[in-house]
């Protein structure tokens, strides 16, 4: 293999050469690697050899029985993957600029929003953006934010404010919290429950990590609930939480959009509404600040506000928050 003239300018590797090398590094077999990327085996071998020539290093150790990466190949395979991923992201962004609402949109959604808002989101995408490949990921807030920062996710649907640098919030709506209790509870059916009623009630909450748990605890603190008042944490999801309430273990707080779904299947439950101003949460889209698709995401947020106007929420004006 030629090492090249030390004084000459090195050749730039091509993307096809990098793809060939990464495939060989993954499969350690020329025939399998060629099949994986749709190249002939001679073309693949030639591309890897050309890359070695361009870089001036041996990447592959070829034997009659197997293929091994050289020490240099081990190191440069990592770099080559990063380059190809970056090129893929570049092409996705360029496609988004050329044709908004086409291609892939990776949407992250928190568990206390997903079951209740996704039907509206999916209907909107199906009817208005049929060329959009929406991929939904349900995760807790901390995981969603990590995914957004790393580029694994494009857009988030979650409760705000986040207070996270580098994330722009596109508010969608505010919704009240509703008190859910057993059907014979003395607060059942009331529409003027004072927040102070939360001070002594046996409250059931979601597990650690759910933002709804933190929001409920904030509401309780504002109501004057002391740290020593009983708070039982036994549920990983709202459906389980509501079943525990139906079993007489306590009361809980549900966002208004979840009430019909979670309580209509059980006649052992009652609901009560707080006196104004009722405790509430805000739901928004979150995007990376300065994202190339920000205009598309803002238009998507406006369309969601319109679609969600029929839900038991107060749609926002759409002011951005950084």
N, C-alpha and C positions, 0 to 999 in steps of 0.2 A: 504493500500500500504506500503510495507516494505521500511524503510528509509536506511537500510544498516548499516553495522558496520563502525563507524567513522574511525577506523584504517585500514579498508580494502581498497584495490585499487578499484576505481569506474569502472564499466563496460563501455566499449566504445559502443555508439549507432551505429546501422548499418544504411546503406543508405536506406534500405527498410523501417526501422522504421521512419527515417526522412521524406521520401516521404509520408508515411501514415499520419504522423502528419501534414505536410504542406497541404495535400489535405483536411484533416478535418478542418484545420484552414481557408482554403479558402471557403469551401462549408458549414461548420457548420451543416453537415448532413452526417451521416455515410454511408447511402446507396448511395447518390450522389458522395461522395468522393471515395468510393470503385469502383464505375463504372468508374469514371474519370481516375483512375490509373490501372484498370484491375485487381483488387483484389476482393476476396470474402469479404462480410461484416464481418464475424467472423475473418478472417485473418487480416483485417484492424484494427479491435478493439483490437485484440491481439497484433499487432505491436505497437499501441499507448500505450497500457498498459505496454509492455516491455520497451518502451522508457522512460515512467515515472519511471519505476523501475530502469532503468540504470542511469537516471539523479537524482533520489531521490527527484523529485518534481512533484506535480500534475499539469498537463497541461490542462486537459479538465474537465469541470463541466458537468456531465451527468444528465439529468432529463428525465422524461418520454415523454416530448413534444419537447424538443430542446436540442441542444448542444451549450455550451458556452466555450470560452477560459478563463482560469484562468488568473489572473494578470501575473503569471510566464509564462503561455502559450503565452500571447500577446507578451512578450519580446522575448521569445525563438523562436517563429515562424519566426521573422525577421532574427535571426541568422541562423535558419535551411534553409531558402530560399537561403541565401548567400552561405552556404556550398554546397547545391545542384547545384547552378549556377556555383560555382567554379569547382565542379566535372565534370559538363557538359563541361566546357571549357577545362579541363584536357583531357577528352576523345576526344574532337575535335582535340586538338593539337597532341595527340598520333596517332589518325587516319591519320592526315596529314603527320606525320613522316613515318608511315608505307606505305602509299600509296599517294604520291603527286598527286595533281589535281583530288582529289576525295572529296566528302563531300561538305560542304557549303563554299562559298567565298562571303563575303559581301563587295561589291564594292561601294564606295561613289564617285559620279561624280558631278562636278559643272555644273550649267545650261548652261554656254557658251561653254561647251565641249560636253555634253551629246548627243544632237541631231545629231552632226556631226561626232563623233568618235564611238558612240555605235554600229552602224551597223558593223564597222570593228571589234570591240571587240567581239560582239556576234557571228559573223561569225567564228572568230578564235576559240572561245570556243567550238562552235558546231562542228567544223571540227577536231580540235586537242585535245580537252579535253572534250569528251562527258560525262564523269563521274562526271564532276565538276558541282555543283549546284550553278550557279552564281545568286546572288541576288543584284539588282541594287538599289541604293538610291540616288536620285538627290536632293542635298542641296547646300546651299552657303558654302563658305570655312570655316567660323568660326564654323558652325554646324558640318561639316565633321571632323574638327580637334577635336572637343569635342567628337564626336562619336568614333574616332580612339583611343583617350586617354582612354575612358571609356570601350573599348572593344566591343562596339556596331557594329563597322565596322572593317574590316580586312585590307583593302587596299583602297587608294584614287587615283583618276585620276583628276588632277587639275593643275592650273598654278603655277609655282614656280619662284623665290625662296620664301620659306615660312619663313625661319629664326626661326623655332620653335624647342626648345630643345626636344629631344626624338623622332623626326621624321626623318627618313632617306629618301632622295629623290633619285629616280631612273629615271634619265632624259630619255625622249623618243624622243622628236623632238623640233625644233624651227620653228615658222611660222610667216610670216610677217603680218602686219596690212594693210588693204586696205581701201581707202577712198570711201565711198558710198554717192552719191549725186543725185539730180534730173537730168534727161536726157539732159537738156539744160544748165547745169552748165558749166562754162568755164574751169573747171579742168577735166571734163569728158573725159575718154579715154586716158589720159596722162599716161606715164610710167616713168616720171621723176619729179614728184611733190616734191618740196623741203619741208622739215619739217616746214619751216618758214611760209608756207601757212596756217598752223593751228592757227596762232596768232589771226586772226580776223574772222575766219569763224564761223557762228552760229552752234555750236556743240551740238548734241543731245547725251546724255549719259544714261546709265542704272541707276536704283535707287541705293541708298546707300546700302552697303553690298555686292555688286557684285565686285569681284576682277578685272573684266574687266574695270569697271569704274575707279578704282584706277590706273590701268595701262594706260588707255587713258589720264588721268589727268597728269600722270608722263611724258608721251610723249609730251603733250602740254606745260608743264613747260620747258622741255628740248628744245622745239622749241621757247621759249621766250614768250609764251602766258602769259599775265598778269592776275592777280586775278580778275580784273574788266571786262575782256572780257566775252561776253555772253555765258553761258553754261546752257542749258535747260535740266532738268531731269524729264522725264515724262513716262518712260517705265520700265516695270518689266522684259521684255525679248527682245531678239534681233529681233524676228519677228515683234513685235509692233514697235520697234525702226525704223526698215526699212520702215514700212508702213508710219510712220510719215515723214520720209525723202521723200518718194514718194509723200506725200501730200504737199511738199514744205516748211516744217517747219525748215529745216536745213540740215546738213550733219552729218555723223557718221563714226566711225571706226569699221570695222569688222575684226576678225581673218580670215586668208585666207581659212581655212577649212569650214567656215560658208558662204562664199560668194555665191557659186553656189546654195546652198539650199535656201538662203534668198533672192536672187535677181532674180533668173531665172523665178519666177512667175509674175514679174511685169515689163512691158516694159517702165514704167515711171522712171526707175532708170538707173544710169550710175556708173561706177567704175573708179577709178584712182589709180595708183601704185606709191609709193614713190621712189625717187632716192636712190641709194645705199649709205650708209647702211640703209636699210629701218627699221623703228621701228618694233619690233617683240616681241613675248612672247615665253616662254619655257613651255612645258607641260610635266609632269612627273607623275610617280606613287609615292605615299607616303606611307610608312609603319612604324610601331613602330620600333624604333631602338632596335636590339636584338631579334626581333620576331622569334619564333620557326620555322616559315615557310619562313624564309628569303631566303633560297636557292630556294624554289619554286617560290617566288615572283620575284626573280632576273631572273629566267628562263622565267617567264611569261612576264617580261619587254622586254627581248631579243626577244621573239616571237612577241610581239606587235610592236617593232621597224621594224622587218622584214615585218609584215603585213601592216604597215603604210607607207612604202616606196613608195607606189603608190599614196599617197595623195600629195597635193601641200605644202609639208613641207620639212625641212632639218633634217633628222634623226640624232640623236646624237650618240656618241661612246659608251654611256652607263656607263660613270663614275659615281659612287655613290657620293652622297653629304649628309653629316650628319649635 
